[in-house]
Structure formats: C-alpha cells, structure tokens
Amino acid sequence: MNYQEIIHIPSIPIKIGRIKGAKITIAIPTYKRAILLREAIDSCLQQKTNIPFNILIVDNDPQRNCETEELIDSFNNQNISYYKNSENIGATGNWNKLFELADTEFVTMLHDDDLLEEDYIEKMTLIIEKYKSNIDAIYTETRIFSKKSSLSRKQPNILRIIEIQPFDLQFYNICSIIGACFKREKIIELNGFDNHYYPPIDYQMHLNLSKHSNIIKIINYPLTLYRILENDSMKMSTIFSINVKDQEIQNSIIQNYPAIYKKLFHIYQKNRELLHYIGTKRVFGVNSPEINQKITELKNKITFIDKLIFLGWRVFIKLHFILKPKTTIKL
C-alpha cells in the first residue's frame, strides 16, 4: 500500500503525546514484539540532549489491550504517541502510516528491534541546522549487534558527509533505513513507500529521493544499532526476493547506459548475488539446503573471467566513494 492508499484506513489514537518545538519524530512501526519494542523506545528516551523530539509508535496489530498496548501504557513520557491501525495493512502500509500520523518537519525511521545511539538527536539536529533544513534525507552508518556484542564505539571529532546520487545506488543499497531521517513532506510528495518493491522498499525510496531531492549520508560515525535476530528477513522467500528486487532497482538505474556497460554490470550483479547469499549465511546464520544449493549454482556459473571483471568493479566502486567530494562538520 502506498501513501494515498493508507490514508483512508483509520488508525486509532490510544495515547497522544507531543512536545512543543520538536522538529524530529522518531517513528517506530511495530507488530507483536513488545519486549524488543521496549528496548527501542528506551534507546530513544535515553538520548543525551535537551533538544525536544517526539516518539511515534504505530501498531499493525488491531487487537486491543494486547501486550504492546500495556507496554506503552507503562510509559509516562509526554512525547510518546501510540496508534493502532484498524486493520493490518502490511509492513509497507505501516511505514507509510508513520508519515501520515507524524506532525514534525522530519521523521526518523526506527525498527522495533533496533536502537539509536544516545547522541542521535544531537547529531541529526546539528546537520539539519547546518543545511538550514534544505535537506530531504539524512542517512547514517549502522553497527550490527547481538545480545552478546559490545556496544562501545569510537567518537570522531568531525562528521564526514557525502551527497547521494542515483549513480551511487546502482551497486547496492548503500543507505540504511535504520535511523534514516526524512523530511516528512517529501515522502508524502513521492506517495510514500511502494509495496511493488517489497522486501527492499527502502532501496527504491532512496533511489526516488536521490532523483528528486537533496540527500546525504554520514560515512564515518554510526548512530544506529542493527540487531541480528531471526525474523521475516531471514526467511528463504524473503532472501531470494530481496536479490530479485535489488536487481530490478539497479537495472532501472542503468537502463539508458551503453550496452557494453550493461553487459559488464550484469557480470557484477552475478558475483554480487553470490556474495549476497554467502553473506546472509555467514552473518545471519542462515544455513538451509535452499541457500546452499543457490550458492553452488552461482559458483558453477561464474567463470574465471567473471571473477576478474568483478574484481575490477570492486576497485572502481572503492575508488568512486573514496574520491567523492565530502562535507565536514566539526563536533
């Protein structure tokens, strides 16, 4: 469901809390994960800042008096709002609901199992003021963690920022949705996230924004934490679909490029697809007959020349991002 489709579906306000002067709403879509949601909310409430901000939780479970509703009721904070959709509108629809129900200039996306670093609001506000709000999306690096991971990090004295253009997105999804800070009116103008591109609906949105907006990414300072956890993204159907849709998005970027470029790029994609499955197996612990079979099939299709061409692509991509102009902000 895109934005225009979901605005006709009612969302029930269970708790409304807003802070005067807030420019950022941290928006959390959720569905039956109260224990993890508590940690996500706590990471918002533990921000080390005096800057006002709001927290918006939109629950895709229409059942009343559930564990999630009880959790939200336990918070007394004046900046927390909680809505229940009158029906389950799917992940894409719920993402779009966040932008309908938020009322601040900027909206930050946070999954209900992920976390914000304690200086997230401070750094985002610094960037928004630096650009005088003339920015439509701000992305940040994210760190992967599990329950046993150490969460300590180095804090640089300078933020390094690059602008994102469509060309940058052809290789892979370089922009994380976790902690992405969007100008609300721009997402609405683009009719929100498009379910056609599910699961990587964020990838297509990043591309749309890069075509029509001014978007940037912090490249040296992670402000979010991505939790490794068994969920829908680890299902084999989802893993396969991500790769198919990723390639569809990438091919749309290069559709007007010369034929020789497309030919070489498709060799890159074939190798990248192999790395996608190997990485999923290694990082997320997915070890099924289906993924092992896919890895074997791809290895058999990739020739020695393909590997050399892919190596050339990797060098090119690395140099491309190294040489991209960077803006710096002193902390």
Beta strands, then each sheet from edge to edge (+ up, - down):
strand 1: 11-15
strand 2: 24-30
strand 3: 54-59
strand 4: 80-85
strand 5: 106-109
strand 6: 115-116
strand 7: 137-139
strand 8: 142-145
strand 9: 158-163
strand 10: 181-183
strand 11: 215-218
strand 12: 224-227
strand 13: 327-330
sheet 1: 1+ 4- 3- 2- 5- 10+ 7- 11- 9+ 13-
sheet 2: 6+ 12- 8-
end
